Amino acid sequence: MNRVTIDESLRAQLDSFGSRLEFCDQAGHTLGYFIPASEERSLAYAWARGEFTDEEVERARREPGGLSLTELLADLRHG
């Protein structure tokens, strides 16, 4: 991901909205979106909760097998 450093004036403008923003050009075409860091995690968790039912999560928890963290890291090191 690229990084853009903003000046204090733009920072103050972004802070004044306090929520997600849509950036548009002068013709009204959407260029992108800004999501404050304080909201990003909660949005990701909300999305993830919507992807699986409680039953699917519980079924996955009960499945046997898997790897310990040590085993997983060793496996990743050895390709």
Secondary structure, DSSP 8 states (H G I E B T S, - for coil): -------HHHHHHHHHH-S-EEEE-TTS-EEEEE--HHHHHHHHHHHHHHHS-HHHHHHHHH------HHHHHHHHHT-
